[in-house]
Amino acid sequence: MGIFDSVFGKKEKTVQEKNELPWIPLESLEQLEEIKEKSKERTQVIYKHSVTCGISSMVLKMFTGSYDMVTECDLYFLRIQDHRDISSAIAETFNVIHESPQLLIVKDGGVVFHTSHGAISNVDLKDYQ
């Protein structure tokens, strides 16, 4: 198995470590108000992820791989299966239709852009700083 570990396992792990993003877990409804307030000073990004969806996993890898670490924003990560109540509250609070995967960019207390699925990988967050 040694050769396969070096080709598939260890190499892949190295790529993941290089692309580890500074995610903030989105785990409470109170955080939505914090995000709105913080967005008045700094761009806030919400990434909604479905752990049971292959497309969601693929898009997350593409987003992670293309993320520029000098982007000045806070990244919130929501696992939909763990927090369906928060996902519903996001839709209501920010007046967007629920999708997953979904990326929302929050500035000045509201969503200035949102997209889903493969289109997420085309987003340049620097355009919203």
N, CA, C and O atoms as CSV, one atom per row, in Angstrom:
chain,resi,resn,atom,element,x,y,z
A,1,MET,N,N,0.803,-1.210,0.000
A,1,MET,CA,C,0.000,0.000,0.000
A,1,MET,C,C,0.841,1.268,0.000
A,1,MET,O,O,0.305,2.347,-0.248
A,2,GLY,N,N,2.132,1.177,0.267
A,2,GLY,CA,C,2.980,2.354,0.369
A,2,GLY,C,C,2.936,3.253,-0.850
A,2,GLY,O,O,2.828,4.472,-0.715
A,3,ILE,N,N,3.017,2.672,-2.036
A,3,ILE,CA,C,3.002,3.498,-3.236
A,3,ILE,C,C,1.654,4.209,-3.395
A,3,ILE,O,O,1.608,5.361,-3.824
A,4,PHE,N,N,0.576,3.535,-3.054
A,4,PHE,CA,C,-0.746,4.163,-3.171
A,4,PHE,C,C,-0.945,5.263,-2.135
A,4,PHE,O,O,-1.607,6.265,-2.404
A,5,ASP,N,N,-0.366,5.072,-0.950
A,5,ASP,CA,C,-0.439,6.123,0.066
A,5,ASP,C,C,0.240,7.391,-0.432
A,5,ASP,O,O,-0.293,8.489,-0.270
A,6,SER,N,N,1.409,7.245,-1.035
A,6,SER,CA,C,2.123,8.433,-1.482
A,6,SER,C,C,1.449,9.095,-2.667
A,6,SER,O,O,1.529,10.313,-2.830
A,7,VAL,N,N,0.790,8.309,-3.490
A,7,VAL,CA,C,0.121,8.884,-4.660
A,7,VAL,C,C,-1.222,9.486,-4.276
A,7,VAL,O,O,-1.534,10.612,-4.662
A,8,PHE,N,N,-2.009,8.744,-3.523
A,8,PHE,CA,C,-3.371,9.192,-3.241
A,8,PHE,C,C,-3.547,9.804,-1.858
A,8,PHE,O,O,-4.162,10.863,-1.735
A,9,GLY,N,N,-3.031,9.174,-0.830
A,9,GLY,CA,C,-3.285,9.623,0.529
A,9,GLY,C,C,-2.481,10.814,0.970
A,9,GLY,O,O,-3.044,11.878,1.230
A,10,LYS,N,N,-1.181,10.662,1.061
A,10,LYS,CA,C,-0.336,11.715,1.612
A,10,LYS,C,C,-0.324,12.956,0.736
A,10,LYS,O,O,-0.364,14.072,1.254
A,11,LYS,N,N,-0.270,12.788,-0.565
A,11,LYS,CA,C,-0.249,13.935,-1.470
A,11,LYS,C,C,-1.533,14.737,-1.326
A,11,LYS,O,O,-1.504,15.967,-1.271
A,12,GLU,N,N,-2.663,14.032,-1.266
A,12,GLU,CA,C,-3.959,14.705,-1.119
A,12,GLU,C,C,-4.028,15.439,0.214
A,12,GLU,O,O,-4.557,16.549,0.283
A,13,LYS,N,N,-3.504,14.838,1.259
A,13,LYS,CA,C,-3.520,15.464,2.575
A,13,LYS,C,C,-2.711,16.754,2.571
A,13,LYS,O,O,-3.110,17.745,3.183
A,14,THR,N,N,-1.573,16.740,1.881
A,14,THR,CA,C,-0.736,17.931,1.794
A,14,THR,C,C,-1.489,19.064,1.118
A,14,THR,O,O,-1.417,20.208,1.567
A,15,VAL,N,N,-2.204,18.766,0.055
A,15,VAL,CA,C,-2.989,19.781,-0.644
A,15,VAL,C,C,-4.058,20.337,0.282
A,15,VAL,O,O,-4.275,21.548,0.317
A,16,GLN,N,N,-4.728,19.472,1.033
A,16,GLN,CA,C,-5.758,19.936,1.956
A,16,GLN,C,C,-5.164,20.839,3.030
A,16,GLN,O,O,-5.764,21.852,3.388
A,17,GLU,N,N,-3.991,20.480,3.545
A,17,GLU,CA,C,-3.375,21.294,4.583
A,17,GLU,C,C,-3.005,22.675,4.052
A,17,GLU,O,O,-3.167,23.671,4.757
A,18,LYS,N,N,-2.515,22.745,2.827
A,18,LYS,CA,C,-2.150,24.024,2.234
A,18,LYS,C,C,-3.374,24.908,2.045
A,18,LYS,O,O,-3.280,26.131,2.151
A,19,ASN,N,N,-4.518,24.298,1.765
A,19,ASN,CA,C,-5.723,25.050,1.454
A,19,ASN,C,C,-6.703,25.125,2.620
A,19,ASN,O,O,-7.887,25.389,2.412
A,20,GLU,N,N,-6.235,24.900,3.826
A,20,GLU,CA,C,-7.120,24.976,4.986
A,20,GLU,C,C,-7.590,26.415,5.157
A,20,GLU,O,O,-6.784,27.329,5.330
A,21,LEU,N,N,-8.876,26.596,5.107
A,21,LEU,CA,C,-9.430,27.942,5.201
A,21,LEU,C,C,-9.793,28.277,6.646
A,21,LEU,O,O,-10.041,27.383,7.454
A,22,PRO,N,N,-9.821,29.560,6.961
A,22,PRO,CA,C,-10.142,29.987,8.327
A,22,PRO,C,C,-11.659,30.006,8.569
A,22,PRO,O,O,-12.237,31.053,8.860
A,23,TRP,N,N,-12.285,28.842,8.447
A,23,TRP,CA,C,-13.738,28.749,8.616
A,23,TRP,C,C,-14.142,29.053,10.059
A,23,TRP,O,O,-13.456,28.680,11.010
A,24,ILE,N,N,-15.261,29.731,10.188
A,24,ILE,CA,C,-15.902,29.940,11.479
A,24,ILE,C,C,-17.166,29.082,11.444
A,24,ILE,O,O,-18.038,29.321,10.608
A,25,PRO,N,N,-17.287,28.095,12.324
A,25,PRO,CA,C,-18.496,27.263,12.292
A,25,PRO,C,C,-19.734,28.106,12.586
A,25,PRO,O,O,-19.763,28.866,13.555
A,26,LEU,N,N,-20.742,27.967,11.753
A,26,LEU,CA,C,-22.022,28.649,11.956
A,26,LEU,C,C,-22.940,27.649,12.651
A,26,LEU,O,O,-23.465,26.728,12.026
A,27,GLU,N,N,-23.125,27.849,13.960
A,27,GLU,CA,C,-23.810,26.854,14.776
A,27,GLU,C,C,-24.920,27.408,15.655
A,27,GLU,O,O,-25.533,26.667,16.423
A,28,SER,N,N,-25.186,28.719,15.546
A,28,SER,CA,C,-26.263,29.275,16.370
A,28,SER,C,C,-26.993,30.381,15.616
A,28,SER,O,O,-26.417,31.063,14.769
A,29,LEU,N,N,-28.248,30.537,15.939
A,29,LEU,CA,C,-29.056,31.589,15.314
A,29,LEU,C,C,-28.540,32.972,15.677
A,29,LEU,O,O,-28.661,33.909,14.887
A,30,GLU,N,N,-27.970,33.104,16.862
A,30,GLU,CA,C,-27.441,34.390,17.305
A,30,GLU,C,C,-26.314,34.881,16.391
A,30,GLU,O,O,-26.109,36.085,16.243
A,31,GLN,N,N,-25.598,33.956,15.792
A,31,GLN,CA,C,-24.504,34.335,14.913
A,31,GLN,C,C,-24.994,35.110,13.683
A,31,GLN,O,O,-24.243,35.901,13.111
A,32,LEU,N,N,-26.240,34.890,13.278
A,32,LEU,CA,C,-26.756,35.625,12.122
A,32,LEU,C,C,-26.794,37.122,12.395
A,32,LEU,O,O,-26.463,37.923,11.520
A,33,GLU,N,N,-27.191,37.500,13.594
A,33,GLU,CA,C,-27.187,38.926,13.951
A,33,GLU,C,C,-25.751,39.452,14.021
A,33,GLU,O,O,-25.476,40.578,13.608
A,34,GLU,N,N,-24.844,38.633,14.546
A,34,GLU,CA,C,-23.434,39.024,14.590
A,34,GLU,C,C,-22.892,39.242,13.182
A,34,GLU,O,O,-22.163,40.202,12.931
A,35,ILE,N,N,-23.249,38.350,12.270
A,35,ILE,CA,C,-22.796,38.463,10.885
A,35,ILE,C,C,-23.306,39.755,10.272
A,35,ILE,O,O,-22.554,40.462,9.601
A,36,LYS,N,N,-24.572,40.070,10.495
A,36,LYS,CA,C,-25.131,41.314,9.960
A,36,LYS,C,C,-24.385,42.526,10.505
A,36,LYS,O,O,-24.060,43.445,9.753
A,37,GLU,N,N,-24.113,42.534,11.807
A,37,GLU,CA,C,-23.405,43.662,12.417
A,37,GLU,C,C,-21.964,43.756,11.933
A,37,GLU,O,O,-21.490,44.834,11.576
A,38,LYS,N,N,-21.274,42.626,11.923
A,38,LYS,CA,C,-19.880,42.615,11.487
A,38,LYS,C,C,-19.748,43.006,10.019
A,38,LYS,O,O,-18.711,43.526,9.605
A,39,SER,N,N,-20.794,42.757,9.228
A,39,SER,CA,C,-20.743,43.056,7.792
A,39,SER,C,C,-20.705,44.554,7.511
A,39,SER,O,O,-20.419,44.972,6.389
A,40,LYS,N,N,-20.990,45.351,8.521
A,40,LYS,CA,C,-20.932,46.805,8.356
A,40,LYS,C,C,-19.478,47.290,8.354
A,40,LYS,O,O,-19.190,48.400,7.906
A,41,GLU,N,N,-18.564,46.450,8.859
A,41,GLU,CA,C,-17.143,46.787,8.913
A,41,GLU,C,C,-16.286,45.925,7.995
A,41,GLU,O,O,-15.246,46.364,7.505
A,42,ARG,N,N,-16.735,44.692,7.769
A,42,ARG,CA,C,-15.925,43.726,7.009
A,42,ARG,C,C,-16.861,42.751,6.298
A,42,ARG,O,O,-17.889,42.361,6.851
A,43,THR,N,N,-16.512,42.361,5.087
A,43,THR,CA,C,-17.330,41.424,4.326
A,43,THR,C,C,-17.437,40.092,5.061
A,43,THR,O,O,-16.447,39.569,5.573
A,44,GLN,N,N,-18.652,39.555,5.103
A,44,GLN,CA,C,-18.925,38.270,5.733
A,44,GLN,C,C,-19.405,37.304,4.645
A,44,GLN,O,O,-20.189,37.678,3.772
A,45,VAL,N,N,-18.931,36.074,4.709
A,45,VAL,CA,C,-19.298,35.077,3.713
A,45,VAL,C,C,-19.885,33.876,4.438
A,45,VAL,O,O,-19.319,33.386,5.416
A,46,ILE,N,N,-21.022,33.412,3.949
A,46,ILE,CA,C,-21.653,32.207,4.493
A,46,ILE,C,C,-21.608,31.140,3.411
A,46,ILE,O,O,-22.066,31.359,2.289
A,47,TYR,N,N,-21.053,29.984,3.757
A,47,TYR,CA,C,-21.019,28.841,2.854
A,47,TYR,C,C,-21.897,27.748,3.448
A,47,TYR,O,O,-21.619,27.239,4.533
A,48,LYS,N,N,-22.954,27.394,2.734
A,48,LYS,CA,C,-23.865,26.336,3.193
A,48,LYS,C,C,-23.483,25.040,2.485
A,48,LYS,O,O,-23.436,24.973,1.257
A,49,HIS,N,N,-23.216,24.024,3.281
A,49,HIS,CA,C,-22.686,22.762,2.752
A,49,HIS,C,C,-23.557,21.586,3.184
A,49,HIS,O,O,-23.975,21.490,4.338
A,50,SER,N,N,-23.818,20.697,2.231
A,50,SER,CA,C,-24.527,19.459,2.525
A,50,SER,C,C,-23.523,18.322,2.546
A,50,SER,O,O,-22.888,18.035,1.531
A,51,VAL,N,N,-23.376,17.677,3.682
A,51,VAL,CA,C,-22.387,16.607,3.823
A,51,VAL,C,C,-22.788,15.339,3.086
A,51,VAL,O,O,-21.961,14.444,2.911
A,52,THR,N,N,-24.026,15.244,2.654
A,52,THR,CA,C,-24.488,14.040,1.955
A,52,THR,C,C,-24.568,14.228,0.447
A,52,THR,O,O,-25.030,13.334,-0.262
A,53,CYS,N,N,-24.129,15.365,-0.049
A,53,CYS,CA,C,-24.254,15.685,-1.470
A,53,CYS,C,C,-22.877,15.696,-2.130
A,53,CYS,O,O,-21.990,16.450,-1.727
A,54,GLY,N,N,-22.711,14.861,-3.137
A,54,GLY,CA,C,-21.447,14.807,-3.865
A,54,GLY,C,C,-21.115,16.114,-4.557
A,54,GLY,O,O,-19.952,16.518,-4.588
A,55,ILE,N,N,-22.111,16.778,-5.109
A,55,ILE,CA,C,-21.888,18.064,-5.770
A,55,ILE,C,C,-21.384,19.080,-4.753
A,55,ILE,O,O,-20.460,19.843,-5.036
A,56,SER,N,N,-21.985,19.090,-3.580
A,56,SER,CA,C,-21.572,20.022,-2.541
A,56,SER,C,C,-20.114,19.787,-2.152
A,56,SER,O,O,-19.369,20.747,-1.956
A,57,SER,N,N,-19.707,18.554,-2.039
A,57,SER,CA,C,-18.318,18.236,-1.695
A,57,SER,C,C,-17.366,18.670,-2.800
A,57,SER,O,O,-16.294,19.210,-2.523
A,58,MET,N,N,-17.753,18.436,-4.051
A,58,MET,CA,C,-16.914,18.820,-5.179
A,58,MET,C,C,-16.751,20.346,-5.237
A,58,MET,O,O,-15.648,20.853,-5.441
A,59,VAL,N,N,-17.855,21.062,-5.057
A,59,VAL,CA,C,-17.810,22.523,-5.100
A,59,VAL,C,C,-16.972,23.063,-3.947
A,59,VAL,O,O,-16.223,24.024,-4.127
A,60,LEU,N,N,-17.086,22.468,-2.779
A,60,LEU,CA,C,-16.275,22.899,-1.638
A,60,LEU,C,C,-14.785,22.745,-1.943
A,60,LEU,O,O,-13.998,23.637,-1.628
A,61,LYS,N,N,-14.394,21.642,-2.544
A,61,LYS,CA,C,-12.990,21.444,-2.909
A,61,LYS,C,C,-12.539,22.493,-3.919
A,61,LYS,O,O,-11.436,23.027,-3.807
A,62,MET,N,N,-13.384,22.792,-4.905
A,62,MET,CA,C,-13.025,23.799,-5.908
A,62,MET,C,C,-12.905,25.176,-5.265
A,62,MET,O,O,-11.972,25.921,-5.563
A,63,PHE,N,N,-13.849,25.518,-4.380
A,63,PHE,CA,C,-13.816,26.811,-3.698
A,63,PHE,C,C,-12.561,26.918,-2.831
A,63,PHE,O,O,-11.865,27.934,-2.855
A,64,THR,N,N,-12.285,25.877,-2.077
A,64,THR,CA,C,-11.120,25.860,-1.198
A,64,THR,C,C,-9.834,25.999,-2.012
A,64,THR,O,O,-8.922,26.725,-1.620
A,65,GLY,N,N,-9.767,25.307,-3.136
A,65,GLY,CA,C,-8.581,25.351,-3.973
A,65,GLY,C,C,-8.340,26.699,-4.623
A,65,GLY,O,O,-7.200,27.053,-4.921
A,66,SER,N,N,-9.406,27.451,-4.846
A,66,SER,CA,C,-9.247,28.731,-5.533
A,66,SER,C,C,-9.263,29.931,-4.583
A,66,SER,O,O,-9.082,31.067,-5.023
A,67,TYR,N,N,-9.477,29.693,-3.295
A,67,TYR,CA,C,-9.564,30.791,-2.335
A,67,TYR,C,C,-8.212,31.470,-2.169
A,67,TYR,O,O,-7.193,30.803,-1.991
A,68,ASP,N,N,-8.208,32.781,-2.227
A,68,ASP,CA,C,-6.989,33.570,-2.042
A,68,ASP,C,C,-6.917,33.987,-0.574
A,68,ASP,O,O,-7.794,34.697,-0.082
A,69,MET,N,N,-5.882,33.548,0.115
A,69,MET,CA,C,-5.776,33.775,1.560
A,69,MET,C,C,-5.640,35.245,1.944
A,69,MET,O,O,-5.796,35.578,3.119
A,70,VAL,N,N,-5.356,36.127,1.001
A,70,VAL,CA,C,-5.268,37.546,1.344
A,70,VAL,C,C,-6.630,38.238,1.253
A,70,VAL,O,O,-6.727,39.445,1.475
A,71,THR,N,N,-7.659,37.495,0.934
A,71,THR,CA,C,-9.006,38.055,0.892
A,71,THR,C,C,-9.409,38.462,2.300
A,71,THR,O,O,-9.264,37.688,3.246
A,72,GLU,N,N,-9.914,39.677,2.430
A,72,GLU,CA,C,-10.286,40.181,3.751
A,72,GLU,C,C,-11.776,40.012,3.979
A,72,GLU,O,O,-12.582,40.885,3.659
A,73,CYS,N,N,-12.112,38.871,4.536
A,73,CYS,CA,C,-13.507,38.585,4.878
A,73,CYS,C,C,-13.513,37.506,5.951
A,73,CYS,O,O,-12.506,36.842,6.196
A,74,ASP,N,N,-14.657,37.348,6.579
A,74,ASP,CA,C,-14.840,36.266,7.536
A,74,ASP,C,C,-15.649,35.179,6.843
A,74,ASP,O,O,-16.667,35.463,6.212
A,75,LEU,N,N,-15.195,33.929,6.961
A,75,LEU,CA,C,-15.831,32.797,6.299
A,75,LEU,C,C,-16.604,31.952,7.311
A,75,LEU,O,O,-16.015,31.368,8.221
A,76,TYR,N,N,-17.908,31.892,7.147
A,76,TYR,CA,C,-18.756,31.066,8.009
A,76,TYR,C,C,-19.156,29.811,7.263
A,76,TYR,O,O,-19.528,29.866,6.091
A,77,PHE,N,N,-19.080,28.683,7.943
A,77,PHE,CA,C,-19.366,27.384,7.342
A,77,PHE,C,C,-20.560,26.754,8.058
A,77,PHE,O,O,-20.524,26.530,9.268
A,78,LEU,N,N,-21.613,26.474,7.296
A,78,LEU,CA,C,-22.815,25.858,7.859
A,78,LEU,C,C,-22.991,24.455,7.308
A,78,LEU,O,O,-23.118,24.266,6.099
A,79,ARG,N,N,-22.999,23.481,8.191
A,79,ARG,CA,C,-23.345,22.102,7.816
A,79,ARG,C,C,-24.861,21.987,7.926
A,79,ARG,O,O,-25.418,21.961,9.023
A,80,ILE,N,N,-25.502,21.920,6.794
A,80,ILE,CA,C,-26.965,21.976,6.752
A,80,ILE,C,C,-27.608,20.861,7.567
A,80,ILE,O,O,-28.592,21.102,8.266
A,81,GLN,N,N,-27.075,19.656,7.492
A,81,GLN,CA,C,-27.687,18.542,8.219
A,81,GLN,C,C,-27.663,18.752,9.728
A,81,GLN,O,O,-28.529,18.246,10.441
A,82,ASP,N,N,-26.688,19.486,10.209
A,82,ASP,CA,C,-26.577,19.726,11.648
A,82,ASP,C,C,-27.432,20.900,12.119
A,82,ASP,O,O,-27.803,20.972,13.291
A,83,HIS,N,N,-27.745,21.821,11.200
A,83,HIS,CA,C,-28.418,23.054,11.607
A,83,HIS,C,C,-29.432,23.513,10.572
A,83,HIS,O,O,-29.297,24.588,9.989
A,84,ARG,N,N,-30.436,22.696,10.352
A,84,ARG,CA,C,-31.481,23.067,9.389
A,84,ARG,C,C,-32.210,24.342,9.822
A,84,ARG,O,O,-32.663,25.119,8.982
A,85,ASP,N,N,-32.320,24.549,11.125
A,85,ASP,CA,C,-32.978,25.761,11.622
A,85,ASP,C,C,-32.216,27.020,11.195
A,85,ASP,O,O,-32.827,28.033,10.854
A,86,ILE,N,N,-30.904,26.954,11.216
A,86,ILE,CA,C,-30.090,28.104,10.808
A,86,ILE,C,C,-30.205,28.313,9.304
A,86,ILE,O,O,-30.285,29.449,8.837
A,87,SER,N,N,-30.214,27.235,8.556
A,87,SER,CA,C,-30.360,27.337,7.103
A,87,SER,C,C,-31.686,28.017,6.751
A,87,SER,O,O,-31.731,28.881,5.876
A,88,SER,N,N,-32.745,27.631,7.426
A,88,SER,CA,C,-34.051,28.261,7.199
A,88,SER,C,C,-34.035,29.725,7.614
A,88,SER,O,O,-34.616,30.574,6.938
A,89,ALA,N,N,-33.372,30.016,8.719
A,89,ALA,CA,C,-33.289,31.399,9.199
A,89,ALA,C,C,-32.478,32.265,8.238
A,89,ALA,O,O,-32.783,33.445,8.069
A,90,ILE,N,N,-31.463,31.704,7.613
A,90,ILE,CA,C,-30.679,32.445,6.617
A,90,ILE,C,C,-31.587,32.839,5.458
A,90,ILE,O,O,-31.572,33.987,5.013
A,91,ALA,N,N,-32.369,31.896,4.977
A,91,ALA,CA,C,-33.289,32.179,3.867
A,91,ALA,C,C,-34.252,33.300,4.235
A,91,ALA,O,O,-34.499,34.202,3.434
A,92,GLU,N,N,-34.789,33.242,5.434
A,92,GLU,CA,C,-35.748,34.252,5.877
A,92,GLU,C,C,-35.073,35.593,6.173
A,92,GLU,O,O,-35.552,36.639,5.735
A,93,THR,N,N,-33.980,35.567,6.903
A,93,THR,CA,C,-33.278,36.790,7.303
A,93,THR,C,C,-32.757,37.572,6.109
A,93,THR,O,O,-32.873,38.797,6.056
A,94,PHE,N,N,-32.185,36.857,5.153
A,94,PHE,CA,C,-31.545,37.516,4.024
A,94,PHE,C,C,-32.367,37.469,2.739
A,94,PHE,O,O,-31.905,37.896,1.681
A,95,ASN,N,N,-33.592,36.946,2.841
A,95,ASN,CA,C,-34.522,36.913,1.713
A,95,ASN,C,C,-33.926,36.233,0.474
A,95,ASN,O,O,-33.949,36.779,-0.629
A,96,VAL,N,N,-33.393,35.023,0.690
A,96,VAL,CA,C,-32.859,34.212,-0.399
A,96,VAL,C,C,-33.499,32.829,-0.345
A,96,VAL,O,O,-33.907,32.363,0.719
A,97,ILE,N,N,-33.581,32.195,-1.477
A,97,ILE,CA,C,-34.104,30.827,-1.544
A,97,ILE,C,C,-33.001,29.878,-1.083
A,97,ILE,O,O,-31.841,30.034,-1.462
A,98,HIS,N,N,-33.371,28.894,-0.266
A,98,HIS,CA,C,-32.399,27.912,0.214
A,98,HIS,C,C,-31.905,27.050,-0.948
A,98,HIS,O,O,-32.694,26.533,-1.739
A,99,GLU,N,N,-30.598,26.909,-1.031
A,99,GLU,CA,C,-29.963,25.975,-1.947
A,99,GLU,C,C,-28.741,25.417,-1.243
A,99,GLU,O,O,-28.265,25.978,-0.256
A,100,SER,N,N,-28.242,24.309,-1.762
A,100,SER,CA,C,-26.974,23.791,-1.242
A,100,SER,C,C,-26.283,23.008,-2.355
A,100,SER,O,O,-26.903,22.211,-3.059
A,101,PRO,N,N,-25.004,23.253,-2.490
A,101,PRO,CA,C,-24.237,24.237,-1.744
A,101,PRO,C,C,-24.656,25.647,-2.141
A,101,PRO,O,O,-25.189,25.874,-3.227
A,102,GLN,N,N,-24.407,26.570,-1.249
A,102,GLN,CA,C,-24.781,27.966,-1.493
A,102,GLN,C,C,-23.762,28.884,-0.831
A,102,GLN,O,O,-23.275,28.611,0.266
A,103,LEU,N,N,-23.449,29.979,-1.520
A,103,LEU,CA,C,-22.522,30.979,-1.011
A,103,LEU,C,C,-23.249,32.308,-0.954
A,103,LEU,O,O,-23.842,32.744,-1.941
A,104,LEU,N,N,-23.200,32.953,0.208
A,104,LEU,CA,C,-23.810,34.264,0.383
A,104,LEU,C,C,-22.740,35.252,0.825
A,104,LEU,O,O,-21.925,34.950,1.697
A,105,ILE,N,N,-22.749,36.424,0.223
A,105,ILE,CA,C,-21.825,37.487,0.600
A,105,ILE,C,C,-22.649,38.583,1.263
A,105,ILE,O,O,-23.580,39.129,0.670
A,106,VAL,N,N,-22.287,38.895,2.509
A,106,VAL,CA,C,-23.044,39.851,3.313
A,106,VAL,C,C,-22.202,41.095,3.555
A,106,VAL,O,O,-21.078,41.017,4.052
A,107,LYS,N,N,-22.771,42.256,3.191
A,107,LYS,CA,C,-22.131,43.552,3.430
A,107,LYS,C,C,-23.206,44.526,3.876
A,107,LYS,O,O,-24.347,44.460,3.419
A,108,ASP,N,N,-22.836,45.422,4.764
A,108,ASP,CA,C,-23.757,46.461,5.234
A,108,ASP,C,C,-25.104,45.900,5.695
A,108,ASP,O,O,-26.149,46.513,5.478
A,109,GLY,N,N,-25.065,44.735,6.329
A,109,GLY,CA,C,-26.251,44.144,6.933
A,109,GLY,C,C,-27.131,43.316,6.024
A,109,GLY,O,O,-28.141,42.778,6.477
A,110,GLY,N,N,-26.776,43.197,4.746
A,110,GLY,CA,C,-27.612,42.425,3.835
A,110,GLY,C,C,-26.789,41.652,2.823
A,110,GLY,O,O,-25.586,41.872,2.679
A,111,VAL,N,N,-27.452,40.744,2.127
A,111,VAL,CA,C,-26.780,39.951,1.103
A,111,VAL,C,C,-26.626,40.796,-0.154
A,111,VAL,O,O,-27.607,41.302,-0.699
A,112,VAL,N,N,-25.389,40.944,-0.606
A,112,VAL,CA,C,-25.125,41.699,-1.827
A,112,VAL,C,C,-24.937,40.777,-3.021
A,112,VAL,O,O,-24.992,41.215,-4.171
A,113,PHE,N,N,-24.712,39.488,-2.739
A,113,PHE,CA,C,-24.558,38.504,-3.807
A,113,PHE,C,C,-24.748,37.120,-3.216
A,113,PHE,O,O,-24.333,36.852,-2.089
A,114,HIS,N,N,-25.375,36.249,-3.981
A,114,HIS,CA,C,-25.442,34.840,-3.596
A,114,HIS,C,C,-25.497,33.991,-4.846
A,114,HIS,O,O,-25.973,34.424,-5.896
A,115,THR,N,N,-25.004,32.780,-4.715
A,115,THR,CA,C,-25.009,31.846,-5.828
A,115,THR,C,C,-24.964,30.434,-5.266
A,115,THR,O,O,-24.822,30.238,-4.059
A,116,SER,N,N,-25.085,29.467,-6.142
A,116,SER,CA,C,-25.079,28.080,-5.677
A,116,SER,C,C,-24.416,27.163,-6.689
A,116,SER,O,O,-24.098,27.555,-7.812
A,117,HIS,N,N,-24.223,25.950,-6.254
A,117,HIS,CA,C,-23.665,24.872,-7.055
A,117,HIS,C,C,-22.357,25.277,-7.734
A,117,HIS,O,O,-21.541,25.959,-7.115
A,118,GLY,N,N,-22.140,24.886,-8.957
A,118,GLY,CA,C,-20.875,25.113,-9.646
A,118,GLY,C,C,-20.491,26.562,-9.808
A,118,GLY,O,O,-19.305,26.876,-9.916
A,119,ALA,N,N,-21.467,27.459,-9.827
A,119,ALA,CA,C,-21.174,28.885,-9.982
A,119,ALA,C,C,-20.375,29.441,-8.809
A,119,ALA,O,O,-19.763,30.502,-8.931
A,120,ILE,N,N,-20.370,28.754,-7.694
A,120,ILE,CA,C,-19.612,29.200,-6.520
A,120,ILE,C,C,-18.125,29.309,-6.856
A,120,ILE,O,O,-17.447,30.228,-6.397
A,121,SER,N,N,-17.631,28.387,-7.645
A,121,SER,CA,C,-16.195,28.377,-7.951
A,121,SER,C,C,-15.781,29.560,-8.825
A,121,SER,O,O,-14.588,29.837,-8.952
A,122,ASN,N,N,-16.738,30.261,-9.428
A,122,ASN,CA,C,-16.423,31.422,-10.260
A,122,ASN,C,C,-16.398,32.735,-9.487
A,122,ASN,O,O,-16.062,33.774,-10.055
A,123,VAL,N,N,-16.742,32.708,-8.221
A,123,VAL,CA,C,-16.834,33.920,-7.421
A,123,VAL,C,C,-15.450,34.382,-6.990
A,123,VAL,O,O,-14.659,33.600,-6.462
A,124,ASP,N,N,-15.165,35.654,-7.218
A,124,ASP,CA,C,-13.934,36.264,-6.717
A,124,ASP,C,C,-14.327,37.170,-5.550
A,124,ASP,O,O,-14.861,38.260,-5.756
A,125,LEU,N,N,-14.065,36.723,-4.348
A,125,LEU,CA,C,-14.487,37.438,-3.156
A,125,LEU,C,C,-13.867,38.839,-3.072
A,125,LEU,O,O,-14.415,39.717,-2.407
A,126,LYS,N,N,-12.746,39.046,-3.731
A,126,LYS,CA,C,-12.115,40.369,-3.701
A,126,LYS,C,C,-13.013,41.431,-4.335
A,126,LYS,O,O,-12.885,42.618,-4.036
A,127,ASP,N,N,-13.922,41.000,-5.212
A,127,ASP,CA,C,-14.857,41.935,-5.834
A,127,ASP,C,C,-15.846,42.504,-4.822
A,127,ASP,O,O,-16.540,43.476,-5.122
A,128,TYR,N,N,-15.922,41.920,-3.636
A,128,TYR,CA,C,-16.920,42.329,-2.637
A,128,TYR,C,C,-16.299,42.855,-1.356
A,128,TYR,O,O,-16.981,42.939,-0.335
A,129,GLN,N,N,-15.022,43.210,-1.385
A,129,GLN,CA,C,-14.371,43.731,-0.191
A,129,GLN,C,C,-14.644,45.209,-0.031
A,129,GLN,O,O,-14.173,45.824,0.925
